[in-house]
């Protein structure tokens, strides 16, 4: 979609001098809601989201890119949002993740490391009649449907 391409270019232009920030996704929903998810290696501030929103909004209005009324929402991806970029995985090393695999399996464990092709988690494996053991498991990105950070309220 043209709108999403233009918005992506505008966001990239706005954060070009901020290497710690990165665009996760741009989505134009059928209800004319334009969603921009931006994140940072150490998170992203509300001020950064506001600045991006103003920049994008100003240019979209100037260029009359979107004919009808729309809502513009700029935020970091929500807590339950699946990880989309390797950079997001790197940011979450050391945290617990839940992984849905293409074969229907689900894995949970502490994210230990990430490469271009796979991630390494430490999962607790329970064996019949024995105590659970920690096992390091390599999971290829090609096998993953979705990965989310697990939030613990303990």
Residue frames as a rotation matrix with the C-alpha (Angstrom) as fourth column:
UNK 1
0.575 0.818 0.000 0.00
0.818 -0.575 0.000 0.00
0.000 0.000 -1.000 0.00
UNK 2
0.089 -0.541 0.836 1.31
0.511 -0.696 -0.505 3.45
0.855 0.472 0.214 -0.97
UNK 3
0.691 0.242 0.681 0.36
-0.379 -0.682 0.626 5.07
0.616 -0.691 -0.379 2.36
UNK 4
0.943 -0.330 0.035 2.38
0.157 0.537 0.829 2.52
-0.292 -0.776 0.558 4.33
UNK 5
0.283 -0.874 0.395 5.40
0.936 0.161 -0.313 3.02
0.210 0.458 0.864 2.05
UNK 6
0.161 -0.168 0.973 5.25
0.149 -0.970 -0.193 6.81
0.976 0.176 -0.131 2.41
UNK 7
0.861 0.206 0.464 4.81
-0.407 -0.268 0.873 6.61
0.304 -0.941 -0.147 6.19
UNK 8
0.759 -0.650 -0.049 7.74
0.615 0.689 0.383 4.18
-0.215 -0.321 0.923 6.46
UNK 9
0.039 -0.757 0.653 9.93
0.786 -0.380 -0.488 6.66
0.617 0.532 0.580 4.55
UNK 10
0.373 0.179 0.910 8.78
-0.221 -0.936 0.274 9.55
0.901 -0.303 -0.310 6.79
UNK 11
0.991 -0.018 0.135 9.52
-0.127 0.246 0.961 7.63
-0.051 -0.969 0.242 9.99
UNK 12
0.495 -0.862 0.112 12.93
0.867 0.498 0.006 6.49
-0.061 0.094 0.994 8.72
UNK 13
0.066 -0.411 0.909 13.70
0.440 -0.806 -0.396 10.11
0.895 0.427 0.128 7.78
UNK 14
0.651 0.296 0.699 12.71
-0.402 -0.647 0.648 11.34
0.644 -0.703 -0.302 11.27
UNK 15
0.914 -0.273 0.301 14.80
-0.174 0.407 0.897 8.77
-0.367 -0.872 0.324 13.17
UNK 16
0.777 -0.629 0.016 17.77
0.256 0.293 -0.921 8.78
0.575 0.720 0.389 10.76
UNK 17
-0.030 -0.826 0.563 19.92
-0.411 -0.503 -0.760 10.67
0.911 -0.254 -0.324 13.30
UNK 18
0.134 0.156 0.979 18.87
-0.983 0.147 0.112 8.37
-0.127 -0.977 0.173 16.15
UNK 19
-0.365 -0.368 -0.855 20.60
-0.643 0.764 -0.054 5.00
0.673 0.530 -0.515 15.53
UNK 20
-0.975 -0.006 0.223 19.21
-0.184 0.589 -0.787 3.59
-0.126 -0.808 -0.576 18.79
UNK 21
-0.123 0.992 0.028 15.62
-0.511 -0.039 -0.859 3.88
-0.851 -0.120 0.512 17.47
UNK 22
-0.983 -0.179 -0.035 14.09
-0.122 0.503 0.856 1.57
-0.136 0.845 -0.516 14.87
UNK 23
-0.200 0.939 -0.278 10.82
-0.980 -0.185 0.079 1.15
0.022 0.288 0.957 13.00
UNK 24
-0.676 0.052 0.735 9.02
-0.187 0.953 -0.240 -2.10
-0.712 -0.299 -0.635 13.77
UNK 25
-0.581 0.507 0.637 5.95
0.805 0.473 0.357 -1.75
-0.120 0.721 -0.683 11.56
UNK 26
-0.788 0.490 -0.372 3.46
-0.506 -0.860 -0.061 0.54
-0.350 0.141 0.926 9.84
UNK 27
-0.734 0.619 0.279 -0.14
0.667 0.734 0.125 -0.67
-0.127 0.278 -0.952 9.44
UNK 28
-0.764 0.642 -0.069 -3.10
-0.642 -0.743 0.189 1.09
0.070 0.189 0.980 7.86
UNK 29
-0.800 0.516 0.307 -6.19
0.283 0.775 -0.565 -0.63
-0.529 -0.365 -0.766 9.23
UNK 30
-0.553 0.646 0.526 -9.52
0.735 0.081 0.673 -0.80
0.393 0.759 -0.520 7.36
UNK 31
0.468 0.772 -0.430 -11.08
0.884 -0.419 0.210 1.59
-0.018 -0.478 -0.878 9.92
UNK 32
0.548 -0.335 0.766 -8.62
0.242 -0.814 -0.529 4.32
0.801 0.475 -0.365 8.80
UNK 33
0.915 -0.383 0.130 -6.40
-0.228 -0.223 0.948 3.89
-0.333 -0.897 -0.291 11.82
UNK 34
0.556 -0.816 -0.158 -2.74
-0.166 0.077 -0.983 4.34
0.814 0.573 -0.092 10.95
UNK 35
0.968 -0.228 0.109 -0.53
-0.046 0.264 0.963 2.51
-0.248 -0.937 0.245 13.45
UNK 36
0.401 -0.914 -0.059 3.21
-0.339 -0.088 -0.937 3.09
0.851 0.395 -0.346 13.68
UNK 37
0.975 -0.196 -0.105 5.26
0.183 0.442 0.878 0.94
-0.126 -0.875 0.467 16.05
UNK 38
0.365 -0.907 0.211 8.72
-0.295 -0.328 -0.897 2.29
0.883 0.265 -0.388 16.80
UNK 39
0.942 -0.116 -0.313 11.11
0.332 0.437 0.836 0.92
0.040 -0.892 0.450 19.39
UNK 40
0.496 -0.837 0.231 14.58
-0.713 -0.544 -0.443 1.57
0.496 0.055 -0.866 20.73
UNK 41
-0.100 -0.631 -0.769 17.43
0.058 0.768 -0.638 -0.54
0.993 -0.109 -0.040 21.97
UNK 42
-0.937 -0.147 -0.317 16.76
0.324 -0.023 -0.946 0.96
0.132 -0.989 0.070 25.44
UNK 43
-0.086 0.973 -0.215 13.06
0.868 -0.033 -0.495 1.59
-0.488 -0.229 -0.842 24.79
UNK 44
-0.553 0.000 0.833 11.48
0.582 -0.716 0.386 4.75
0.597 0.698 0.396 23.36
UNK 45
-0.840 0.201 -0.504 10.20
0.331 -0.547 -0.769 7.84
-0.431 -0.812 0.393 25.14
UNK 46
0.232 0.972 0.035 6.80
0.780 -0.164 -0.603 9.45
-0.581 0.167 -0.797 24.80
UNK 47
0.273 -0.201 -0.941 8.59
-0.273 -0.954 0.125 12.57
-0.923 0.223 -0.315 23.50
UNK 48
-0.805 -0.591 -0.052 10.10
-0.255 0.266 0.930 10.54
-0.536 0.762 -0.365 20.66
UNK 49
-0.496 0.711 0.499 6.68
0.809 0.586 -0.031 9.09
-0.315 0.389 -0.866 19.78
UNK 50
0.456 0.666 -0.591 5.17
0.433 -0.746 -0.507 12.60
-0.778 -0.025 -0.628 19.79
UNK 51
-0.145 -0.608 -0.780 7.95
-0.483 -0.645 0.593 13.96
-0.864 0.463 -0.200 17.56
UNK 52
-0.930 -0.165 0.328 7.48
0.156 0.631 0.760 11.10
-0.333 0.758 -0.561 15.07
UNK 53
-0.113 0.981 0.160 3.70
0.888 0.172 -0.427 11.57
-0.446 0.094 -0.890 15.12
UNK 54
0.412 0.241 -0.879 4.01
0.034 -0.968 -0.249 15.31
-0.910 0.073 -0.407 14.43
UNK 55
-0.541 -0.725 -0.427 6.52
-0.461 -0.169 0.871 14.76
-0.703 0.668 -0.243 11.62
UNK 56
-0.862 0.254 0.439 4.44
0.465 0.741 0.484 12.07
-0.203 0.621 -0.757 9.92
UNK 57
0.072 0.982 -0.174 1.13
0.821 -0.158 -0.548 13.87
-0.566 -0.104 -0.818 10.48
UNK 58
0.117 -0.105 -0.988 2.46
-0.197 -0.977 0.081 17.17
-0.973 0.185 -0.135 9.14
UNK 59
-0.781 -0.525 -0.338 3.79
-0.431 0.062 0.900 15.60
-0.452 0.849 -0.275 5.92
UNK 60
-0.695 0.593 0.407 0.72
0.685 0.718 0.123 13.45
-0.219 0.364 -0.905 5.32
UNK 61
0.301 0.817 -0.492 -1.47
0.571 -0.568 -0.593 16.56
-0.763 -0.102 -0.638 5.62
UNK 62
-0.104 -0.452 -0.886 0.82
-0.422 -0.786 0.451 18.67
-0.901 0.421 -0.109 3.42
UNK 63
-0.908 -0.352 -0.228 0.90
-0.362 0.386 0.848 16.00
-0.211 0.853 -0.478 0.72
UNK 64
0.047 0.999 0.003 -2.76
-0.965 0.047 -0.259 15.03
-0.258 0.009 0.966 1.20
UNK 65
-0.805 -0.514 -0.296 -1.58
-0.570 0.809 0.144 11.40
0.165 0.285 -0.944 1.21
UNK 66
-0.799 0.597 -0.070 -4.73
0.586 0.747 -0.314 10.07
-0.135 -0.292 -0.947 2.88
UNK 67
-0.654 0.589 0.475 -7.98
0.110 -0.547 0.830 11.35
0.749 0.595 0.293 1.37
UNK 68
0.393 0.911 -0.123 -10.34
0.188 0.051 0.981 10.46
0.900 -0.409 -0.151 4.22
UNK 69
0.426 -0.178 0.887 -10.15
-0.839 -0.445 0.313 11.22
0.339 -0.878 -0.339 7.95
UNK 70
0.338 -0.384 -0.859 -7.78
0.206 0.921 -0.331 8.93
0.918 -0.066 0.390 9.83
UNK 71
0.949 -0.148 0.278 -6.38
-0.303 -0.192 0.933 8.32
-0.085 -0.970 -0.227 13.30
UNK 72
0.275 -0.934 -0.229 -2.60
-0.257 0.158 -0.953 8.30
0.927 0.321 -0.196 13.71
UNK 73
0.958 0.007 0.287 -1.18
-0.279 0.256 0.925 6.23
-0.068 -0.967 0.247 16.56
UNK 74
0.213 -0.952 -0.220 2.56
-0.329 0.142 -0.934 6.14
0.920 0.271 -0.283 17.26
UNK 75
0.705 0.002 0.709 3.77
-0.701 0.151 0.697 3.87
-0.105 -0.989 0.108 20.06
UNK 76
-0.618 -0.786 0.002 6.20
-0.785 0.618 0.047 1.16
-0.038 0.027 -0.999 20.99
UNK 77
-0.293 0.528 -0.798 4.86
-0.225 0.773 0.594 -2.35
0.929 0.353 -0.107 20.41
UNK 78
0.433 0.563 0.704 2.65
-0.818 -0.082 0.569 -3.45
0.378 -0.822 0.425 23.31
UNK 79
-0.211 -0.527 0.823 3.71
-0.879 0.472 0.077 -5.99
-0.428 -0.707 -0.563 25.89
UNK 80
0.206 0.385 0.900 1.78
-0.102 0.923 -0.371 -8.82
-0.973 -0.015 0.229 24.24
UNK 81
0.741 0.075 -0.667 2.88
-0.643 -0.209 -0.737 -7.96
-0.195 0.975 -0.107 20.70
UNK 82
0.804 -0.480 0.351 4.94
0.505 0.863 0.023 -10.69
-0.314 0.159 0.936 19.02
UNK 83
0.039 -0.882 -0.470 8.59
-0.119 -0.471 0.874 -9.90
-0.992 0.022 -0.123 18.28
UNK 84
0.928 0.361 0.094 9.11
0.073 0.072 -0.995 -9.10
-0.366 0.930 0.040 14.59
UNK 85
0.702 -0.711 -0.044 12.74
-0.413 -0.356 -0.838 -8.01
0.580 0.607 -0.543 14.21
UNK 86
0.284 -0.706 -0.648 16.04
0.655 0.637 -0.407 -9.58
0.700 -0.309 0.643 15.26
UNK 87
-0.573 -0.498 0.650 16.77
-0.037 -0.777 -0.628 -6.25
0.819 -0.384 0.427 16.94
UNK 88
0.263 0.741 0.618 13.74
-0.798 -0.194 0.571 -6.81
0.543 -0.643 0.540 19.20
UNK 89
0.810 -0.054 -0.584 14.99
0.238 0.940 0.243 -10.30
0.536 -0.336 0.775 20.08
UNK 90
-0.202 -0.978 -0.046 18.42
0.547 -0.074 -0.834 -8.84
0.813 -0.193 0.550 20.98
UNK 91
-0.366 0.141 0.920 16.77
-0.529 -0.845 -0.081 -6.24
0.766 -0.516 0.384 23.19
UNK 92
0.528 0.737 0.422 15.01
-0.790 0.244 0.563 -9.03
0.312 -0.630 0.711 25.11
UNK 93
-0.014 -0.621 -0.784 17.96
0.035 0.783 -0.621 -11.35
0.999 -0.036 0.010 25.78
UNK 94
-0.936 -0.350 0.027 17.72
-0.043 0.038 -0.998 -12.55
0.349 -0.936 -0.051 29.38
UNK 95
-0.410 0.869 0.277 13.91
-0.869 -0.280 -0.408 -12.40
-0.277 -0.407 0.870 29.47
UNK 96
-0.567 0.318 0.760 11.46
0.165 0.948 -0.273 -15.28
-0.807 -0.029 -0.590 29.30
UNK 97
-0.560 0.375 -0.739 9.82
-0.819 -0.388 0.424 -15.87
-0.128 0.842 0.524 25.94
UNK 98
0.045 0.630 0.776 6.99
-0.054 0.777 -0.627 -18.03
-0.998 -0.013 0.069 24.65
UNK 99
-0.677 -0.373 -0.634 7.43
-0.651 -0.098 0.753 -19.50
-0.343 0.923 -0.177 21.18
UNK 100
0.480 0.786 0.389 4.79
-0.308 0.567 -0.764 -21.03
-0.821 0.246 0.514 18.90
UNK 101
-0.642 -0.765 0.048 6.29
-0.298 0.307 0.904 -23.39
-0.706 0.566 -0.425 16.35
UNK 102
-0.384 0.455 -0.803 4.98
-0.916 -0.082 0.392 -24.33
0.113 0.887 0.448 12.91
UNK 103
-0.668 0.091 -0.739 4.59
-0.065 0.982 0.180 -27.97
0.741 0.168 -0.650 14.00
UNK 104
0.375 0.927 -0.002 2.15
0.004 0.000 1.000 -26.92
0.927 -0.375 -0.004 16.76
UNK 105
0.055 -0.435 -0.899 4.63
0.932 0.346 -0.110 -27.17
0.359 -0.831 0.424 19.64
UNK 106
0.792 0.069 0.606 5.03
-0.127 -0.954 0.273 -24.41
0.597 -0.293 -0.747 22.17
UNK 107
0.017 -0.840 -0.543 8.28
0.831 0.314 -0.459 -23.67
0.556 -0.443 0.703 23.96
UNK 108
0.921 0.153 0.358 9.01
-0.064 -0.847 0.528 -21.40
0.384 -0.510 -0.770 26.89
UNK 109
0.410 -0.814 -0.411 12.36
0.912 0.371 0.176 -20.37
0.009 -0.447 0.895 28.19
UNK 110
0.515 -0.375 -0.771 14.90
0.110 -0.863 0.493 -17.70
-0.850 -0.339 -0.403 28.89
UNK 111
0.964 -0.186 0.192 16.25
0.167 -0.145 -0.975 -16.10
0.209 0.972 -0.109 25.71
UNK 112
0.513 -0.842 -0.165 20.02
0.496 0.134 0.858 -16.60
-0.701 -0.522 0.487 25.81
UNK 113
-0.520 -0.722 -0.457 21.23
-0.051 -0.507 0.860 -15.46
-0.853 0.470 0.227 22.39
UNK 114
0.687 0.726 0.029 20.16
0.084 -0.040 -0.996 -14.60
-0.722 0.686 -0.089 18.87
UNK 115
-0.632 -0.771 0.083 21.82
0.227 -0.081 0.971 -14.99
-0.741 0.632 0.226 15.49
UNK 116
-0.676 0.334 -0.657 20.56
-0.711 -0.531 0.461 -14.18
-0.194 0.779 0.596 12.01
UNK 117
-0.487 0.400 -0.777 19.03
-0.465 0.634 0.618 -17.66
0.739 0.662 -0.123 11.64
UNK 118
0.096 0.467 -0.879 18.15
0.471 0.757 0.454 -18.92
0.877 -0.457 -0.148 15.10
UNK 119
0.177 -0.064 0.982 17.75
-0.766 -0.636 0.097 -18.23
0.618 -0.769 -0.162 18.76
UNK 120
-0.496 -0.401 -0.770 18.94
0.224 0.798 -0.559 -20.09
0.839 -0.449 -0.306 21.82
UNK 121
0.275 0.621 0.734 16.69
-0.694 -0.400 0.599 -20.52
0.666 -0.674 0.321 24.85
UNK 122
-0.916 -0.398 -0.041 17.13
-0.237 0.622 -0.746 -22.21
0.323 -0.674 -0.665 28.19
UNK 123
0.065 0.998 0.002 14.01
-0.699 0.044 0.713 -24.22
0.712 -0.048 0.701 28.85
UNK 124
-0.493 -0.105 0.863 13.01
-0.795 0.456 -0.399 -26.31
-0.352 -0.884 -0.308 31.81
UNK 125
-0.154 0.387 -0.909 12.32
-0.644 0.658 0.389 -29.89
0.749 0.646 0.149 30.72
UNK 126
0.004 0.260 0.965 10.47
-0.930 0.355 -0.092 -32.22
-0.367 -0.898 0.243 33.09
UNK 127
-0.501 -0.176 -0.848 11.19
-0.530 0.837 0.139 -35.89
0.685 0.519 -0.512 32.81
UNK 128
0.493 0.826 -0.273 8.89
-0.317 0.462 0.828 -38.53
0.811 -0.321 0.490 34.28
UNK 129
0.852 -0.040 -0.522 9.67
0.448 0.573 0.686 -39.14
0.272 -0.818 0.506 37.92
UNK 130
-0.174 -0.965 -0.196 12.64
0.982 -0.153 -0.114 -36.78
0.080 -0.212 0.974 37.92
UNK 131
0.117 0.118 -0.986 13.25
0.395 -0.917 -0.063 -33.14
-0.911 -0.382 -0.154 38.69
UNK 132
0.959 0.214 0.184 13.01
0.261 -0.419 -0.870 -30.65
-0.109 0.882 -0.458 35.84
UNK 133
0.002 -1.000 -0.007 16.33
0.761 -0.003 0.649 -29.96
-0.649 -0.007 0.761 34.15
UNK 134
0.500 0.063 -0.864 17.46
-0.336 -0.905 -0.261 -26.83
-0.798 0.420 -0.432 32.33
UNK 135
0.058 -0.422 0.905 18.26
0.777 0.588 0.225 -27.54
-0.627 0.690 0.363 28.71
UNK 136
-0.347 -0.211 -0.914 19.63
-0.365 -0.867 0.338 -25.16
-0.864 0.451 0.224 26.08
UNK 137
0.110 0.504 0.857 17.55
0.694 0.578 -0.429 -25.43
-0.711 0.642 -0.286 22.92
UNK 138
-0.849 -0.364 -0.382 18.30
-0.054 -0.660 0.749 -23.91
-0.525 0.657 0.541 19.53
UNK 139
0.151 0.948 0.280 15.22
0.540 0.158 -0.827 -22.79
-0.828 0.276 -0.488 17.62
UNK 140
-0.773 -0.416 0.478 15.57
0.615 -0.308 0.726 -21.85
-0.155 0.856 0.494 13.92
UNK 141
-0.658 0.526 -0.539 13.60
-0.379 -0.850 -0.367 -18.75
-0.651 -0.037 0.758 12.90
UNK 142
-0.712 0.359 -0.603 12.18
-0.568 0.211 0.796 -20.78
0.413 0.909 0.053 9.98
UNK 143
-0.653 0.445 -0.613 10.36
0.515 0.854 0.071 -23.00
0.555 -0.269 -0.787 12.52
UNK 144
-0.763 0.281 -0.583 8.79
0.453 -0.412 -0.791 -20.10
-0.462 -0.867 0.187 14.45
UNK 145
-0.002 0.835 0.550 5.29
0.879 -0.260 0.399 -18.76
0.476 0.484 -0.734 13.90
UNK 146
0.527 0.282 0.802 5.41
-0.094 -0.918 0.385 -16.27
0.845 -0.278 -0.457 16.77
UNK 147
-0.314 -0.613 -0.725 7.57
0.807 0.230 -0.544 -15.27
0.500 -0.756 0.423 19.75
UNK 148
0.518 0.485 0.705 6.33
-0.025 -0.815 0.579 -13.14
0.855 -0.317 -0.410 22.63
UNK 149
-0.690 -0.676 0.259 8.01
-0.227 -0.138 -0.964 -11.90
0.688 -0.724 -0.058 25.79
UNK 150
0.143 0.708 -0.692 6.41
0.609 0.489 0.625 -13.49
0.781 -0.510 -0.361 28.86
UNK 151
-0.243 -0.139 0.960 5.63
-0.507 -0.825 -0.248 -11.12
0.827 -0.547 0.130 31.70
UNK 152
-0.292 0.080 -0.953 5.88
0.660 0.738 -0.140 -12.50
0.692 -0.670 -0.269 35.22
UNK 153
0.183 0.443 0.878 3.87
-0.388 -0.788 0.478 -10.96
0.903 -0.428 0.027 38.04
UNK 154
0.354 -0.118 -0.928 5.55
0.683 0.711 0.170 -12.98
0.639 -0.693 0.333 40.81
